[in-house]
Amino acid sequence: MLQLPHQPLQVAAVPAPRLPAREDQAGPWHSEAVCRRDEAGLFFAPSKEPTAARLAREEAAKRVCARCPVMVECREHALLQPEPYGVWGGLTAAERRVVLARRRRREVELRKAAASSGPIAAAG
């Protein structure tokens, strides 16, 4: 879903097809990402990182994400790819798996509801 600069961002409950890069006067969305400037090392785990260090690093990365103007675009990119590692859009890989599982369950529920209401409405 392409977002124009003056439109409010809408986030779908169900994954949409891959988002095209946002092309406006500033370029693609990732060119505006705060993490591109100086803190990129926060977003990916070093090999054999201790749990306490990982949790602290992830919290620091999330604080960077919280002030990022393209956090939602980044998150949707990571959910639609799906990105298996790192903090993207303020979510860890584990948190993204939870979001994706919830979206899949919601999609199944919506399909079931649509399928069950179809024959009943036709019979009435």
N, CA, C and O atoms as a GROMACS GRO file, in nm:
protein
  496
    1MET      N    1   0.085  -0.116   0.000
    1MET     CA    2   0.000   0.000   0.000
    1MET      C    3   0.090   0.123   0.000
    1MET      O    4   0.163   0.146   0.096
    2LEU      N    5   0.084   0.200  -0.105
    2LEU     CA    6   0.168   0.318  -0.119
    2LEU      C    7   0.107   0.432  -0.042
    2LEU      O    8  -0.011   0.464  -0.060
    3GLN      N    9   0.185   0.494   0.044
    3GLN     CA   10   0.139   0.607   0.124
    3GLN      C   11   0.192   0.736   0.065
    3GLN      O   12   0.314   0.752   0.050
    4LEU      N   13   0.102   0.826   0.032
    4LEU     CA   14   0.144   0.957  -0.015
    4LEU      C   15   0.178   1.043   0.105
    4LEU      O   16   0.130   1.016   0.215
    5PRO      N   17   0.260   1.146   0.088
    5PRO     CA   18   0.307   1.223   0.202
    5PRO      C   19   0.198   1.282   0.289
    5PRO      O   20   0.219   1.299   0.409
    6HIS      N   21   0.082   1.315   0.234
    6HIS     CA   22  -0.020   1.384   0.311
    6HIS      C   23  -0.134   1.294   0.355
    6HIS      O   24  -0.233   1.344   0.409
    7GLN      N   25  -0.124   1.164   0.334
    7GLN     CA   26  -0.227   1.072   0.377
    7GLN      C   27  -0.190   1.010   0.510
    7GLN      O   28  -0.072   0.981   0.534
    8PRO      N   29  -0.288   0.988   0.599
    8PRO     CA   30  -0.256   0.917   0.723
    8PRO      C   31  -0.222   0.772   0.691
    8PRO      O   32  -0.279   0.713   0.598
    9LEU      N   33  -0.132   0.715   0.766
    9LEU     CA   34  -0.090   0.577   0.745
    9LEU      C   35  -0.194   0.483   0.802
    9LEU      O   36  -0.239   0.500   0.915
   10GLN      N   37  -0.232   0.383   0.723
   10GLN     CA   38  -0.327   0.283   0.769
   10GLN      C   39  -0.256   0.149   0.771
   10GLN      O   40  -0.188   0.112   0.675
   11VAL      N   41  -0.272   0.076   0.881
   11VAL     CA   42  -0.208  -0.054   0.895
   11VAL      C   43  -0.316  -0.161   0.885
   11VAL      O   44  -0.413  -0.159   0.960
   12ALA      N   45  -0.299  -0.253   0.793
   12ALA     CA   46  -0.396  -0.360   0.774
   12ALA      C   47  -0.382  -0.466   0.880
   12ALA      O   48  -0.271  -0.491   0.929
   13ALA      N   49  -0.493  -0.529   0.918
   13ALA     CA   50  -0.490  -0.637   1.016
   13ALA      C   51  -0.438  -0.766   0.954
   13ALA      O   52  -0.389  -0.854   1.025
   14VAL      N   53  -0.449  -0.778   0.823
   14VAL     CA   54  -0.406  -0.897   0.752
   14VAL      C   55  -0.293  -0.856   0.658
   14VAL      O   56  -0.302  -0.750   0.595
   15PRO      N   57  -0.188  -0.936   0.645
   15PRO     CA   58  -0.079  -0.897   0.558
   15PRO      C   59  -0.127  -0.871   0.416
   15PRO      O   60  -0.202  -0.951   0.359
   16ALA      N   61  -0.083  -0.762   0.360
   16ALA     CA   62  -0.115  -0.726   0.222
   16ALA      C   63   0.001  -0.771   0.135
   16ALA      O   64   0.104  -0.814   0.186
   17PRO      N   65  -0.014  -0.762   0.003
   17PRO     CA   66   0.102  -0.791  -0.081
   17PRO      C   67   0.218  -0.699  -0.045
   17PRO      O   68   0.198  -0.594   0.016
   18ARG      N   69   0.336  -0.739  -0.083
   18ARG     CA   70   0.456  -0.662  -0.048
   18ARG      C   71   0.438  -0.514  -0.081
   18ARG      O   72   0.393  -0.479  -0.190
   19LEU      N   73   0.475  -0.430   0.015
   19LEU     CA   74   0.463  -0.286  -0.002
   19LEU      C   75   0.570  -0.235  -0.097
   19LEU      O   76   0.686  -0.273  -0.086
   20PRO      N   77   0.531  -0.149  -0.191
   20PRO     CA   78   0.636  -0.087  -0.273
   20PRO      C   79   0.710   0.015  -0.190
   20PRO      O   80   0.657   0.068  -0.092
   21ALA      N   81   0.831   0.043  -0.228
   21ALA     CA   82   0.908   0.145  -0.157
   21ALA      C   83   0.836   0.278  -0.170
   21ALA      O   84   0.783   0.311  -0.276
   22ARG      N   85   0.834   0.354  -0.062
   22ARG     CA   86   0.768   0.484  -0.063
   22ARG      C   87   0.859   0.580  -0.138
   22ARG      O   88   0.968   0.612  -0.092
   23GLU      N   89   0.813   0.626  -0.250
   23GLU     CA   90   0.892   0.719  -0.331
   23GLU      C   91   0.826   0.856  -0.324
   23GLU      O   92   0.724   0.880  -0.389
   24ASP      N   93   0.882   0.945  -0.247
   24ASP     CA   94   0.835   1.082  -0.244
   24ASP      C   95   0.957   1.172  -0.255
   24ASP      O   96   1.063   1.128  -0.298
   25GLN      N   97   0.943   1.297  -0.218
   25GLN     CA   98   1.054   1.391  -0.234
   25GLN      C   99   1.179   1.344  -0.159
   25GLN      O  100   1.290   1.374  -0.203
   26ALA      N  101   1.164   1.272  -0.049
   26ALA     CA  102   1.279   1.230   0.031
   26ALA      C  103   1.337   1.096  -0.015
   26ALA      O  104   1.441   1.055   0.035
   27GLY      N  105   1.272   1.026  -0.108
   27GLY     CA  106   1.321   0.898  -0.153
   27GLY      C  107   1.249   0.784  -0.083
   27GLY      O  108   1.146   0.806  -0.020
   28PRO      N  109   1.302   0.662  -0.093
   28PRO     CA  110   1.238   0.546  -0.030
   28PRO      C  111   1.233   0.562   0.122
   28PRO      O  112   1.313   0.635   0.180
   29TRP      N  113   1.139   0.491   0.185
   29TRP     CA  114   1.117   0.507   0.329
   29TRP      C  115   1.244   0.485   0.410
   29TRP      O  116   1.269   0.557   0.507
   30HIS      N  117   1.325   0.386   0.371
   30HIS     CA  118   1.442   0.353   0.452
   30HIS      C  119   1.548   0.463   0.453
   30HIS      O  120   1.635   0.464   0.540
   31SER      N  121   1.541   0.554   0.357
   31SER     CA  122   1.638   0.664   0.360
   31SER      C  123   1.612   0.759   0.477
   31SER      O  124   1.701   0.835   0.516
   32GLU      N  125   1.491   0.755   0.534
   32GLU     CA  126   1.456   0.839   0.648
   32GLU      C  127   1.473   0.768   0.782
   32GLU      O  128   1.450   0.828   0.887
   33ALA      N  129   1.513   0.642   0.780
   33ALA     CA  130   1.522   0.564   0.903
   33ALA      C  131   1.631   0.618   0.996
   33ALA      O  132   1.743   0.645   0.953
   34VAL      N  133   1.597   0.633   1.122
   34VAL     CA  134   1.690   0.683   1.222
   34VAL      C  135   1.808   0.588   1.237
   34VAL      O  136   1.921   0.633   1.258
   35CYS      N  137   1.786   0.458   1.227
   35CYS     CA  138   1.892   0.359   1.247
   35CYS      C  139   2.001   0.368   1.141
   35CYS      O  140   2.111   0.317   1.163
   36ARG      N  141   1.974   0.429   1.028
   36ARG     CA  142   2.076   0.442   0.923
   36ARG      C  143   2.183   0.543   0.960
   36ARG      O  144   2.291   0.544   0.901
   37ARG      N  145   2.154   0.626   1.057
   37ARG     CA  146   2.244   0.736   1.087
   37ARG      C  147   2.365   0.693   1.170
   37ARG      O  148   2.479   0.722   1.133
   38ASP      N  149   2.341   0.623   1.283
   38ASP     CA  150   2.459   0.593   1.365
   38ASP      C  151   2.444   0.476   1.460
   38ASP      O  152   2.543   0.439   1.523
   39GLU      N  153   2.329   0.415   1.472
   39GLU     CA  154   2.313   0.312   1.574
   39GLU      C  155   2.283   0.172   1.516
   39GLU      O  156   2.225   0.089   1.585
   40ALA      N  157   2.322   0.146   1.393
   40ALA     CA  158   2.285   0.022   1.327
   40ALA      C  159   2.332  -0.102   1.403
   40ALA      O  160   2.266  -0.206   1.394
   41GLY      N  161   2.440  -0.096   1.478
   41GLY     CA  162   2.490  -0.209   1.554
   41GLY      C  163   2.396  -0.255   1.664
   41GLY      O  164   2.408  -0.368   1.711
   42LEU      N  165   2.304  -0.171   1.704
   42LEU     CA  166   2.207  -0.210   1.807
   42LEU      C  167   2.106  -0.311   1.757
   42LEU      O  168   2.047  -0.384   1.838
   43PHE      N  169   2.084  -0.319   1.630
   43PHE     CA  170   1.968  -0.389   1.576
   43PHE      C  171   1.990  -0.536   1.545
   43PHE      O  172   1.894  -0.608   1.519
   44PHE      N  173   2.114  -0.581   1.546
   44PHE     CA  174   2.143  -0.721   1.516
   44PHE      C  175   2.237  -0.779   1.620
   44PHE      O  176   2.333  -0.714   1.662
   45ALA      N  177   2.208  -0.902   1.662
   45ALA     CA  178   2.284  -0.966   1.770
   45ALA      C  179   2.421  -1.012   1.724
   45ALA      O  180   2.435  -1.072   1.617
   46PRO      N  181   2.522  -0.984   1.805
   46PRO     CA  182   2.653  -1.044   1.778
   46PRO      C  183   2.649  -1.194   1.810
   46PRO      O  184   2.560  -1.240   1.882
   47SER      N  185   2.741  -1.268   1.758
   47SER     CA  186   2.747  -1.411   1.782
   47SER      C  187   2.762  -1.440   1.932
   47SER      O  188   2.842  -1.376   2.000
   48LYS      N  189   2.685  -1.535   1.982
   48LYS     CA  190   2.692  -1.581   2.121
   48LYS      C  191   2.671  -1.468   2.223
   48LYS      O  192   2.739  -1.462   2.325
   49GLU      N  193   2.579  -1.380   2.194
   49GLU     CA  194   2.550  -1.268   2.285
   49GLU      C  195   2.478  -1.320   2.409
   49GLU      O  196   2.380  -1.394   2.397
   50PRO      N  197   2.525  -1.284   2.529
   50PRO     CA  198   2.456  -1.326   2.652
   50PRO      C  199   2.314  -1.268   2.657
   50PRO      O  200   2.289  -1.160   2.602
   51THR      N  201   2.224  -1.339   2.722
   51THR     CA  202   2.084  -1.298   2.726
   51THR      C  203   2.066  -1.158   2.781
   51THR      O  204   1.993  -1.078   2.722
   52ALA      N  205   2.129  -1.125   2.892
   52ALA     CA  206   2.114  -0.992   2.952
   52ALA      C  207   2.161  -0.883   2.856
   52ALA      O  208   2.097  -0.779   2.845
   53ALA      N  209   2.270  -0.908   2.788
   53ALA     CA  210   2.322  -0.810   2.691
   53ALA      C  211   2.226  -0.796   2.573
   53ALA      O  212   2.202  -0.685   2.524
   54ARG      N  213   2.170  -0.908   2.527
   54ARG     CA  214   2.075  -0.904   2.416
   54ARG      C  215   1.951  -0.823   2.453
   54ARG      O  216   1.905  -0.739   2.376
   55LEU      N  217   1.898  -0.850   2.572
   55LEU     CA  218   1.778  -0.777   2.616
   55LEU      C  219   1.804  -0.628   2.627
   55LEU      O  220   1.721  -0.547   2.587
   56ALA      N  221   1.919  -0.590   2.682
   56ALA     CA  222   1.955  -0.449   2.694
   56ALA      C  223   1.971  -0.385   2.556
   56ALA      O  224   1.925  -0.273   2.532
   57ARG      N  225   2.038  -0.456   2.466
   57ARG     CA  226   2.059  -0.404   2.331
   57ARG      C  227   1.927  -0.387   2.259
   57ARG      O  228   1.904  -0.286   2.193
   58GLU      N  229   1.838  -0.487   2.271
   58GLU     CA  230   1.707  -0.479   2.205
   58GLU      C  231   1.624  -0.362   2.259
   58GLU      O  232   1.556  -0.294   2.182
   59GLU      N  233   1.629  -0.340   2.389
   59GLU     CA  234   1.556  -0.226   2.446
   59GLU      C  235   1.611  -0.094   2.395
   59GLU      O  236   1.535  -0.001   2.367
   60ALA      N  237   1.742  -0.086   2.383
   60ALA     CA  238   1.804   0.036   2.328
   60ALA      C  239   1.762   0.056   2.182
   60ALA      O  240   1.734   0.168   2.140
   61ALA      N  241   1.758  -0.053   2.106
   61ALA     CA  242   1.716  -0.046   1.966
   61ALA      C  243   1.569   0.000   1.957
   61ALA      O  244   1.534   0.081   1.871
   62LYS      N  245   1.486  -0.052   2.044
   62LYS     CA  246   1.345  -0.012   2.045
   62LYS      C  247   1.328   0.135   2.078
   62LYS      O  248   1.237   0.200   2.026
   63ARG      N  249   1.413   0.189   2.163
   63ARG     CA  250   1.407   0.332   2.193
   63ARG      C  251   1.441   0.415   2.069
   63ARG      O  252   1.382   0.520   2.045
   64VAL      N  253   1.537   0.367   1.990
   64VAL     CA  254   1.570   0.433   1.864
   64VAL      C  255   1.449   0.426   1.771
   64VAL      O  256   1.412   0.526   1.709
   65CYS      N  257   1.389   0.310   1.760
   65CYS     CA  258   1.272   0.292   1.673
   65CYS      C  259   1.157   0.384   1.715
   65CYS      O  260   1.086   0.438   1.630
   66ALA      N  261   1.139   0.401   1.843
   66ALA     CA  262   1.026   0.481   1.893
   66ALA      C  263   1.032   0.625   1.844
   66ALA      O  264   0.929   0.691   1.834
   67ARG      N  265   1.150   0.674   1.813
   67ARG     CA  266   1.160   0.812   1.765
   67ARG      C  267   1.178   0.820   1.613
   67ARG      O  268   1.205   0.928   1.560
   68CYS      N  269   1.164   0.708   1.544
   68CYS     CA  270   1.186   0.703   1.400
   68CYS      C  271   1.060   0.742   1.323
   68CYS      O  272   0.952   0.692   1.354
   69PRO      N  273   1.072   0.829   1.224
   69PRO     CA  274   0.955   0.872   1.148
   69PRO      C  275   0.899   0.764   1.054
   69PRO      O  276   0.787   0.778   1.005
   70VAL      N  277   0.975   0.659   1.028
   70VAL     CA  278   0.930   0.554   0.937
   70VAL      C  279   0.918   0.418   1.007
   70VAL      O  280   0.932   0.314   0.944
   71MET      N  281   0.891   0.420   1.138
   71MET     CA  282   0.884   0.297   1.215
   71MET      C  283   0.777   0.202   1.160
   71MET      O  284   0.802   0.082   1.149
   72VAL      N  285   0.661   0.253   1.126
   72VAL     CA  286   0.553   0.166   1.078
   72VAL      C  287   0.589   0.103   0.944
   72VAL      O  288   0.565  -0.016   0.924
   73GLU      N  289   0.647   0.180   0.853
   73GLU     CA  290   0.689   0.125   0.724
   73GLU      C  291   0.794   0.016   0.743
   73GLU      O  292   0.791  -0.087   0.677
   74CYS      N  293   0.887   0.040   0.834
   74CYS     CA  294   0.992  -0.056   0.865
   74CYS      C  295   0.933  -0.185   0.920
   74CYS      O  296   0.970  -0.295   0.879
   75ARG      N  297   0.840  -0.171   1.014
   75ARG     CA  298   0.775  -0.288   1.075
   75ARG      C  299   0.701  -0.368   0.970
   75ARG      O  300   0.714  -0.491   0.964
   76GLU      N  301   0.624  -0.301   0.886
   76GLU     CA  302   0.550  -0.374   0.782
   76GLU      C  303   0.644  -0.442   0.684
   76GLU      O  304   0.617  -0.554   0.640
   77HIS      N  305   0.755  -0.377   0.650
   77HIS     CA  306   0.854  -0.441   0.564
   77HIS      C  307   0.903  -0.572   0.626
   77HIS      O  308   0.908  -0.675   0.560
   78ALA      N  309   0.937  -0.565   0.756
   78ALA     CA  310   0.990  -0.683   0.824
   78ALA      C  311   0.885  -0.792   0.837
   78ALA      O  312   0.920  -0.910   0.834
   79LEU      N  313   0.758  -0.755   0.850
   79LEU     CA  314   0.652  -0.855   0.861
   79LEU      C  315   0.620  -0.917   0.726
   79LEU      O  316   0.585  -1.035   0.719
   80LEU      N  317   0.632  -0.841   0.620
   80LEU     CA  318   0.597  -0.892   0.488
   80LEU      C  319   0.711  -0.968   0.422
   80LEU      O  320   0.685  -1.047   0.331
   81GLN      N  321   0.836  -0.948   0.463
   81GLN     CA  322   0.949  -1.015   0.398
   81GLN      C  323   0.952  -1.164   0.425
   81GLN      O  324   0.963  -1.234   0.324
   82PRO      N  325   0.945  -1.224   0.537
   82PRO     CA  326   0.966  -1.172   0.672
   82PRO      C  327   1.115  -1.170   0.705
   82PRO      O  328   1.191  -1.258   0.664
   83GLU      N  329   1.154  -1.071   0.781
   83GLU     CA  330   1.293  -1.059   0.824
   83GLU      C  331   1.315  -1.150   0.945
   83GLU      O  332   1.247  -1.133   1.046
   84PRO      N  333   1.407  -1.247   0.938
   84PRO     CA  334   1.422  -1.344   1.047
   84PRO      C  335   1.510  -1.297   1.163
   84PRO      O  336   1.510  -1.361   1.268
   85TYR      N  337   1.583  -1.188   1.147
   85TYR     CA  338   1.677  -1.145   1.252
   85TYR      C  339   1.663  -0.996   1.279
   85TYR      O  340   1.615  -0.920   1.194
   86GLY      N  341   1.705  -0.957   1.397
   86GLY     CA  342   1.718  -0.816   1.430
   86GLY      C  343   1.591  -0.750   1.477
   86GLY      O  344   1.483  -0.809   1.478
   87VAL      N  345   1.607  -0.624   1.517
   87VAL     CA  346   1.495  -0.540   1.557
   87VAL      C  347   1.458  -0.455   1.436
   87VAL      O  348   1.542  -0.382   1.382
   88TRP      N  349   1.333  -0.465   1.395
   88TRP     CA  350   1.281  -0.389   1.281
   88TRP      C  351   1.151  -0.325   1.326
   88TRP      O  352   1.063  -0.394   1.378
   89GLY      N  353   1.137  -0.197   1.306
   89GLY     CA  354   1.012  -0.130   1.340
   89GLY      C  355   0.973  -0.144   1.486
   89GLY      O  356   0.854  -0.144   1.518
   90GLY      N  357   1.070  -0.156   1.573
   90GLY     CA  358   1.044  -0.167   1.716
   90GLY      C  359   1.007  -0.305   1.764
   90GLY      O  360   0.968  -0.321   1.880
   91LEU      N  361   1.019  -0.406   1.678
   91LEU     CA  362   0.986  -0.544   1.717
   91LEU      C  363   1.106  -0.635   1.696
   91LEU      O  364   1.179  -0.623   1.597
   92THR      N  365   1.126  -0.725   1.790
   92THR     CA  366   1.230  -0.828   1.775
   92THR      C  367   1.177  -0.936   1.681
   92THR      O  368   1.059  -0.937   1.647
   93ALA      N  369   1.264  -1.027   1.641
   93ALA     CA  370   1.222  -1.137   1.554
   93ALA      C  371   1.113  -1.220   1.621
   93ALA      O  372   1.017  -1.262   1.556
   94ALA      N  373   1.127  -1.246   1.751
   94ALA     CA  374   1.025  -1.324   1.824
   94ALA      C  375   0.892  -1.250   1.828
   94ALA      O  376   0.786  -1.310   1.812
   95GLU      N  377   0.897  -1.119   1.851
   95GLU     CA  378   0.774  -1.040   1.855
   95GLU      C  379   0.707  -1.036   1.718
   95GLU      O  380   0.584  -1.038   1.708
   96ARG      N  381   0.786  -1.031   1.612
   96ARG     CA  382   0.729  -1.034   1.477
   96ARG      C  383   0.662  -1.167   1.449
   96ARG      O  384   0.558  -1.171   1.383
   97ARG      N  385   0.720  -1.276   1.498
   97ARG     CA  386   0.656  -1.408   1.479
   97ARG      C  387   0.520  -1.410   1.546
   97ARG      O  388   0.426  -1.468   1.492
   98VAL      N  389   0.508  -1.349   1.664
   98VAL     CA  390   0.379  -1.343   1.735
   98VAL      C  391   0.279  -1.262   1.654
   98VAL      O  392   0.164  -1.304   1.638
   99VAL      N  393   0.320  -1.147   1.603
   99VAL     CA  394   0.231  -1.063   1.523
   99VAL      C  395   0.184  -1.139   1.400
   99VAL      O  396   0.066  -1.137   1.366
  100LEU      N  397   0.276  -1.206   1.332
  100LEU     CA  398   0.240  -1.281   1.212
  100LEU      C  399   0.143  -1.395   1.245
  100LEU      O  400   0.048  -1.420   1.170
  101ALA      N  401   0.165  -1.463   1.356
  101ALA     CA  402   0.074  -1.571   1.396
  101ALA      C  403  -0.065  -1.515   1.425
  101ALA      O  404  -0.165  -1.575   1.386
  102ARG      N  405  -0.072  -1.401   1.492
  102ARG     CA  406  -0.202  -1.338   1.520
  102ARG      C  407  -0.271  -1.298   1.390
  102ARG      O  408  -0.391  -1.316   1.375
  103ARG      N  409  -0.194  -1.242   1.297
  103ARG     CA  410  -0.254  -1.204   1.168
  103ARG      C  411  -0.307  -1.326   1.094
  103ARG      O  412  -0.415  -1.321   1.035
  104ARG      N  413  -0.230  -1.435   1.096
  104ARG     CA  414  -0.277  -1.556   1.028
  104ARG      C  415  -0.405  -1.609   1.093
  104ARG      O  416  -0.498  -1.648   1.023
  105ARG      N  417  -0.408  -1.611   1.228
  105ARG     CA  418  -0.529  -1.657   1.298
  105ARG      C  419  -0.648  -1.568   1.264
  105ARG      O  420  -0.758  -1.618   1.240
  106ARG      N  421  -0.626  -1.438   1.262
  106ARG     CA  422  -0.734  -1.344   1.230
  106ARG      C  423  -0.784  -1.367   1.087
  106ARG      O  424  -0.904  -1.362   1.062
  107GLU      N  425  -0.693  -1.390   0.995
  107GLU     CA  426  -0.731  -1.416   0.856
  107GLU      C  427  -0.816  -1.543   0.847
  107GLU      O  428  -0.916  -1.546   0.775
  108VAL      N  429  -0.776  -1.647   0.918
  108VAL     CA  430  -0.852  -1.772   0.920
  108VAL      C  431  -0.992  -1.748   0.978
  108VAL      O  432  -1.091  -1.796   0.923
  109GLU      N  433  -0.999  -1.673   1.088
  109GLU     CA  434  -1.128  -1.642   1.150
  109GLU      C  435  -1.218  -1.566   1.054
  109GLU      O  436  -1.337  -1.596   1.044
  110LEU      N  437  -1.162  -1.469   0.983
  110LEU     CA  438  -1.241  -1.392   0.887
  110LEU      C  439  -1.291  -1.480   0.772
  110LEU      O  440  -1.404  -1.466   0.728
  111ARG      N  441  -1.206  -1.569   0.725
  111ARG     CA  442  -1.248  -1.660   0.618
  111ARG      C  443  -1.358  -1.753   0.665
  111ARG      O  444  -1.455  -1.776   0.593
  112LYS      N  445  -1.344  -1.807   0.787
  112LYS     CA  446  -1.447  -1.895   0.842
  112LYS      C  447  -1.579  -1.820   0.857
  112LYS      O  448  -1.685  -1.873   0.823
  113ALA      N  449  -1.572  -1.699   0.909
  113ALA     CA  450  -1.692  -1.619   0.928
  113ALA      C  451  -1.760  -1.590   0.794
  113ALA      O  452  -1.882  -1.597   0.783
  114ALA      N  453  -1.681  -1.558   0.694
  114ALA     CA  454  -1.737  -1.530   0.562
  114ALA      C  455  -1.798  -1.656   0.502
  114ALA      O  456  -1.904  -1.650   0.440
  115ALA      N  457  -1.732  -1.769   0.520
  115ALA     CA  458  -1.782  -1.894   0.464
  115ALA      C  459  -1.909  -1.939   0.536
  115ALA      O  460  -2.001  -1.990   0.472
  116SER      N  461  -1.914  -1.921   0.667
  116SER     CA  462  -2.033  -1.966   0.741
  116SER      C  463  -2.152  -1.872   0.721
  116SER      O  464  -2.266  -1.917   0.730
  117SER      N  465  -2.128  -1.746   0.696
  117SER     CA  466  -2.240  -1.654   0.677
  117SER      C  467  -2.295  -1.660   0.535
  117SER      O  468  -2.409  -1.622   0.511
  118GLY      N  469  -2.214  -1.709   0.440
  118GLY     CA  470  -2.258  -1.717   0.302
  118GLY      C  471  -2.379  -1.806   0.282
  118GLY      O  472  -2.481  -1.757   0.233
  119PRO      N  473  -2.375  -1.934   0.318
  119PRO     CA  474  -2.489  -2.023   0.297
  119PRO      C  475  -2.614  -1.982   0.378
  119PRO      O  476  -2.726  -1.997   0.330
  120ILE      N  477  -2.594  -1.932   0.497
  120ILE     CA  478  -2.708  -1.893   0.580
  120ILE      C  479  -2.781  -1.775   0.515
  120ILE      O  480  -2.904  -1.773   0.510
  121ALA      N  481  -2.706  -1.678   0.466
  121ALA     CA  482  -2.768  -1.563   0.403
  121ALA      C  483  -2.840  -1.605   0.275
  121ALA      O  484  -2.945  -1.550   0.242
  122ALA      N  485  -2.785  -1.702   0.202
  122ALA     CA  486  -2.847  -1.748   0.078
  122ALA      C  487  -2.974  -1.826   0.107
  122ALA      O  488  -3.067  -1.822   0.027
  123ALA      N  489  -2.979  -1.898   0.220
  123ALA     CA  490  -3.097  -1.979   0.254
  123ALA      C  491  -3.213  -1.892   0.299
  123ALA      O  492  -3.328  -1.932   0.285
  124GLY      N  493  -3.186  -1.772   0.352
  124GLY     CA  494  -3.289  -1.685   0.409
  124GLY      C  495  -3.363  -1.616   0.307
  124GLY      O  496  -3.454  -1.539   0.338
   0.00000   0.00000   0.00000
